[in-house]
Amino acid sequence: MNQIRIINAKVLPMVGAPIENGYVTLENGKITTLGAMETAPQDGCETLDAAGGWLLPGLIDAHSHIGLYEDSLGFEGEDGNEDTDPITPQLRVIDGINPMERSFAEARAAGVTTVVVSPGSANPIGGQMAAIKTYGRRIDDMIVRAPAAMKFALGENPKSVYHDKEQTPVTRMATASLIREQLVKAREYGTHQKEAALDEDKEPRDYDDQLEALLPVLSGEIAAHFHAHRADDIFTALRIAKEFSLRPVIVHGTEAHMVADLLAPEGVPIISGPFMTDRSKPELTNLTERAPALLHEAGVPVAITTDHPEFPVKYLFDAARFAVRGGMEPDDALRAITIDAARIADIADRVGSIESGKDGDLVLLTGDPFDYRTRVVAVFCDGKQVEGTK
């Protein structure tokens, strides 16, 4: 039996109240028990004394490109955008990730144990996303959920990429049109295949990997993550989502705070960020670290992202700190990189909080996460200590 108990910690489960002096037991990769120190079992289990440190669930970045754009490499290490075709839903991000790339080790050392990895935003439909752990050498052993969502992109990125190639789409209208066209084809394909399965006189259509990849999006099994910065692009994403009964998530949403009152009734989540960068293109004119606070105050579900490598994932805590400086309450900022991020990514059944039965992903800190002097002491992933002195 693989078992360890972290004791004498300030435990922040992210669901329920903090435990001022508590313990958490990890067994065979899962969280089994937690509570106040006076209730800790006396069973001879191996212990790690937190000495009053703060114990949080492992951090989650709900949108990144880690392992797709390798550090210090050019084209040889760039695998985020298959910009030879604007419609590529059949691509699987897990086939492009290099888990040996050093950003994974840096992420772990900073307490980030789960990342949602997405294709880039060159294509209106970019491919299948995946939620993975940051610890491992083989991507197949690191998967939390795959596919986790489908990547769509609106706005400047598809326009710019394909304008340079002198092919469609070069307008926002064409980008939306291409997405609609493919979704209509997939819907018709799925309907035909279902009817053929029930009617022996009806021939099924030939297998189409692009259309097959979109069926889980149309059924609502996985969400549709729309890269969108400008407010009008956000509303285009919602318009398309309503037309096809998709479950939308807005990625970046740089101007979402400007229309938060309109977004809140929609219940659409925003993965906000990065806001620690320069305004490198027109879409970022209204970039502000105040966005997560304004969205949360309006009742919009929010996660915070680094958009690695735009801003390195190892600075996810710092992204939350910037959000607090922008007016977000510290507890809300922590949830935006733990349980709220997990809920938005559809992986809260496994990660994002310290609860019995969930994965043993924990980060132990020397103190308050929002004190700039705080350091990471130890990191656990699937119940195994992967960082810190053992």
C-alpha positions in Angstrom: 0.0 0.0 0.0 1.4 3.4 -1.0 0.3 5.8 1.8 1.4 9.1 3.2 -0.2 11.7 5.5 0.6 15.4 5.5 0.2 16.7 9.0 0.1 20.1 10.8 -1.0 22.0 7.7 -3.4 24.8 7.1 -5.6 22.9 4.6 -7.5 24.8 2.0 -9.8 22.2 0.4 -11.4 24.8 -2.0 -14.8 23.3 -1.1 -16.0 24.0 2.4 -14.1 25.8 5.1 -10.3 25.9 5.6 -8.9 23.6 8.3 -6.5 25.7 10.4 -4.4 22.8 11.7 -5.2 19.7 9.7 -4.0 16.6 7.9 -4.6 14.9 4.5 -4.0 11.3 3.8 -3.0 10.0 0.4 -3.4 6.3 -0.4 -2.7 4.6 -3.7 -2.8 7.8 -5.7 -6.0 9.2 -4.1 -7.1 11.4 -1.3 -8.7 9.2 1.4 -9.1 11.3 4.5 -8.7 14.8 5.8 -9.6 16.7 8.9 -8.4 18.5 12.0 -5.2 17.2 13.6 -7.0 16.1 16.7 -8.9 13.6 14.5 -5.9 12.3 12.6 -5.6 8.5 12.7 -2.8 7.0 14.8 -2.0 4.1 12.5 1.8 4.4 11.9 1.3 5.9 8.4 4.4 7.7 6.9 4.0 11.4 7.5 5.3 14.7 6.2 5.1 17.5 8.7 3.9 20.7 7.0 5.0 22.7 10.1 2.1 25.2 9.6 2.5 25.5 5.9 -0.5 26.0 3.6 -1.8 22.9 1.7 -3.8 23.4 -1.5 -5.0 21.2 -4.3 -2.6 21.1 -7.2 -3.1 24.1 -9.4 -4.9 23.9 -12.8 -4.3 26.0 -15.9 -7.5 25.6 -18.0 -5.9 26.7 -21.2 -2.3 26.3 -22.4 -0.1 25.1 -25.2 2.5 23.5 -23.0 4.6 20.8 -24.9 3.5 22.1 -28.3 5.8 25.1 -28.4 9.1 23.9 -27.0 11.3 26.2 -25.1 14.3 27.8 -27.0 13.3 26.1 -30.3 11.9 27.5 -33.5 9.9 25.6 -36.1 11.4 22.3 -35.0 9.6 22.6 -31.7 6.4 24.2 -32.9 3.4 21.8 -33.2 0.5 24.0 -32.2 -1.0 25.0 -35.6 -1.6 22.8 -38.7 -2.1 26.0 -40.8 -2.3 24.1 -44.1 -6.1 23.7 -43.7 -8.5 26.0 -41.7 -10.7 23.1 -40.7 -8.9 20.4 -38.6 -11.2 19.0 -35.9 -9.7 15.5 -36.3 -6.4 16.6 -34.9 -5.6 15.3 -31.4 -3.4 17.5 -29.3 -2.0 14.5 -27.5 -0.2 13.6 -30.7 1.8 16.9 -30.6 2.7 17.2 -27.0 6.3 16.5 -25.8 6.0 15.7 -22.1 9.8 15.7 -21.8 9.9 19.4 -22.6 11.3 21.3 -19.6 8.3 23.5 -19.1 6.6 20.5 -17.5 9.2 20.3 -14.8 9.0 24.0 -14.2 5.2 23.8 -13.9 5.4 21.0 -11.3 8.0 22.9 -9.3 5.5 25.8 -9.2 2.6 23.6 -8.0 0.8 23.2 -11.3 -0.3 19.6 -11.5 -2.9 19.7 -14.3 -3.1 21.6 -17.6 -5.6 21.7 -20.4 -3.6 21.7 -23.6 -5.1 23.2 -26.8 -4.1 23.5 -30.4 -3.2 27.0 -31.4 -5.7 29.6 -32.8 -4.7 29.7 -36.5 -7.6 27.6 -37.6 -11.4 28.3 -37.2 -11.6 24.7 -36.0 -8.2 23.6 -34.6 -8.7 20.2 -33.1 -9.3 18.1 -29.9 -8.0 19.4 -26.6 -6.8 17.3 -23.7 -6.5 17.7 -19.9 -3.3 16.1 -18.7 -1.1 15.9 -15.6 2.3 17.7 -15.6 4.1 14.6 -14.2 5.0 11.8 -16.5 7.2 10.7 -19.5 4.5 9.2 -21.7 1.5 11.3 -22.6 -0.8 8.3 -22.5 -0.1 7.9 -18.8 -0.8 11.6 -18.0 -4.2 12.0 -19.5 -7.1 13.2 -17.2 -9.5 13.6 -20.1 -9.1 13.4 -23.9 -10.8 14.7 -25.8 -11.5 17.4 -23.2 -13.0 19.9 -25.6 -12.9 21.1 -29.2 -10.9 24.2 -30.1 -12.5 26.9 -32.2 -11.0 30.3 -33.0 -12.5 33.7 -34.0 -11.1 37.1 -34.7 -7.6 38.2 -35.8 -5.7 35.0 -35.7 -7.4 33.0 -38.4 -7.8 36.2 -40.5 -4.1 37.0 -40.3 -2.8 33.4 -40.9 -4.9 32.8 -44.0 -4.7 36.3 -45.4 -0.9 35.7 -45.6 -1.6 32.5 -47.5 -4.2 34.3 -49.8 -6.9 31.8 -49.0 -10.1 31.8 -47.0 -10.9 32.9 -44.3 -9.7 36.5 -44.5 -12.8 38.0 -42.7 -14.7 37.3 -39.5 -17.7 36.4 -41.7 -15.8 33.7 -43.5 -14.4 32.3 -40.2 -17.9 31.9 -38.8 -19.2 30.6 -42.1 -16.6 27.8 -42.2 -17.4 26.8 -38.7 -21.1 26.6 -39.4 -20.6 24.7 -42.6 -18.6 22.0 -40.9 -21.0 21.8 -38.0 -24.0 21.4 -40.4 -22.1 18.6 -42.2 -21.3 16.9 -39.0 -24.9 17.1 -37.8 -26.2 15.6 -41.0 -23.5 12.9 -41.0 -24.3 11.9 -37.4 -28.0 11.8 -38.1 -27.5 9.6 -41.2 -25.2 7.2 -39.3 -27.7 6.8 -36.5 -30.5 6.1 -38.9 -28.4 3.6 -40.8 -27.6 1.8 -37.6 -31.3 1.3 -37.0 -32.4 0.6 -40.6 -30.6 -2.3 -42.3 -31.8 -1.0 -45.7 -30.0 2.2 -45.2 -26.3 2.3 -46.0 -24.0 4.2 -43.6 -21.8 6.9 -45.1 -18.1 6.3 -45.4 -16.2 7.1 -42.3 -15.1 10.8 -42.1 -12.6 11.6 -39.4 -13.3 15.3 -39.4 -17.1 14.9 -39.0 -16.7 12.1 -36.4 -14.5 14.4 -34.3 -17.3 16.9 -34.1 -20.1 14.5 -33.0 -19.1 14.7 -29.3 -19.3 18.5 -29.5 -22.7 18.4 -31.1 -24.0 16.0 -28.5 -22.7 18.1 -25.7 -20.3 15.4 -24.5 -17.5 17.8 -24.7 -17.5 21.6 -24.7 -16.6 24.0 -27.5 -13.8 26.3 -26.5 -13.8 29.5 -28.5 -10.7 31.6 -28.7 -12.2 35.2 -28.8 -10.9 38.5 -27.6 -13.2 41.2 -28.8 -16.8 41.5 -27.5 -18.3 41.0 -30.9 -16.3 37.8 -31.4 -17.5 36.5 -28.1 -21.1 37.1 -29.1 -20.5 35.4 -32.5 -19.3 32.4 -30.5 -22.4 32.4 -28.4 -24.6 32.8 -31.6 -23.0 29.7 -33.2 -23.3 27.8 -29.9 -27.0 28.5 -29.7 -27.6 27.5 -33.3 -26.0 24.1 -32.8 -26.8 23.6 -29.0 -23.1 23.6 -28.1 -21.6 24.1 -24.6 -19.5 27.2 -25.1 -16.4 28.3 -23.1 -14.8 31.6 -24.0 -11.0 31.5 -24.0 -9.2 34.8 -23.2 -12.3 37.0 -23.4 -10.2 40.1 -23.3 -13.3 42.4 -23.6 -15.6 40.1 -21.7 -15.5 42.4 -18.7 -16.9 45.2 -20.8 -20.1 43.2 -21.5 -20.2 41.1 -18.3 -23.8 42.2 -17.6 -24.8 40.6 -20.9 -22.7 37.5 -20.4 -23.8 36.7 -16.9 -27.4 35.6 -17.8 -25.9 33.3 -20.5 -23.9 31.3 -17.9 -21.0 31.0 -20.3 -17.6 30.6 -18.5 -14.6 32.7 -19.3 -11.0 31.5 -19.1 -9.4 34.9 -18.5 -5.9 35.9 -19.5 -3.1 36.2 -20.0 -3.1 39.8 -18.7 0.6 39.9 -17.8 1.7 40.7 -21.4 1.9 43.7 -23.7 -1.0 44.7 -26.0 0.7 43.1 -29.0 -2.3 43.3 -31.4 -5.4 45.4 -31.8 -7.7 42.8 -30.2 -5.8 43.4 -26.9 -6.5 47.1 -26.7 -8.7 46.7 -23.6 -6.5 44.1 -21.8 -6.6 44.5 -18.0 -5.8 42.5 -14.9 -9.1 43.8 -13.5 -11.0 41.5 -15.9 -11.3 38.4 -13.6 -12.6 40.5 -10.7 -15.2 42.4 -12.8 -16.4 39.1 -14.4 -16.7 37.4 -11.0 -18.5 40.3 -9.5 -21.0 40.1 -12.4 -21.6 36.4 -11.8 -19.7 35.1 -14.7 -17.8 31.8 -14.0 -14.1 32.5 -14.3 -10.8 30.6 -14.5 -7.4 32.2 -14.9 -4.9 31.2 -17.5 -1.3 31.9 -18.5 -1.8 30.8 -22.1 1.6 29.2 -21.9 4.0 29.9 -23.6 2.6 33.4 -23.9 3.2 33.7 -20.2 5.0 30.7 -18.7 2.7 28.3 -16.8 5.1 28.3 -13.9 3.8 31.8 -13.1 0.2 30.7 -12.6 0.3 31.7 -9.0 1.5 35.1 -10.1 -1.4 35.4 -12.6 -3.7 34.9 -9.6 -1.8 37.5 -7.7 -2.2 40.0 -10.5 -6.0 39.3 -10.5 -6.0 40.1 -6.7 -4.2 43.3 -7.4 -6.9 44.0 -9.9 -9.6 43.7 -7.3 -10.4 40.0 -7.1 -10.8 38.5 -3.7 -7.9 36.1 -2.8 -10.2 33.1 -2.2 -11.9 33.7 -5.6 -8.5 33.9 -7.3 -7.4 30.6 -5.8 -10.6 29.0 -7.0 -10.0 30.3 -10.4 -6.8 28.2 -10.6 -8.2 25.2 -8.8 -11.8 24.1 -8.4 -13.4 26.7 -10.7 -10.8 25.9 -13.4 -11.6 22.2 -13.0 -15.3 22.7 -13.3 -14.9 24.8 -16.5 -12.6 22.1 -17.9 -15.1 19.3 -17.0 -12.5 17.5 -14.8 -13.8 18.4 -11.3 -14.6 14.8 -10.6 -10.9 14.2 -10.4 -9.0 17.4 -9.5 -9.4 20.9 -8.3 -10.2 20.3 -4.6 -9.1 18.3 -1.6 -11.8 15.8 -1.2 -11.9 12.1 -0.4 -11.8 10.1 -3.7 -10.1 12.7 -5.8 -6.6 12.4 -7.3 -3.8 13.0 -4.8 -2.7 16.3 -6.3 -1.5 18.7 -3.7 0.9 21.7 -3.3 2.4 22.6 0.1 3.5 26.2 0.6 5.5 27.9 3.3 2.7 30.4 3.8 0.0 32.6 2.3 -0.1 32.1 -1.6 -0.4 35.9 -2.0 2.7 36.7 0.0 5.5 37.2 -2.6 7.9 35.5 -0.2 6.0 32.3 -0.1 7.7 29.2 -1.6 6.6 25.8 -2.8 7.8 23.1 -0.3 6.4 20.0 -1.9 4.2 18.9 -4.7 2.2 15.6 -5.0 0.8 14.3 -8.2 -1.4 11.2 -8.1 -0.3 10.6 -4.6 3.4 10.7 -5.4 5.7 13.4 -4.2 7.2 14.8 -7.3 8.8 18.0 -6.0 10.4 19.0 -2.7 12.6 17.3 -0.1 11.3 13.8 0.8 
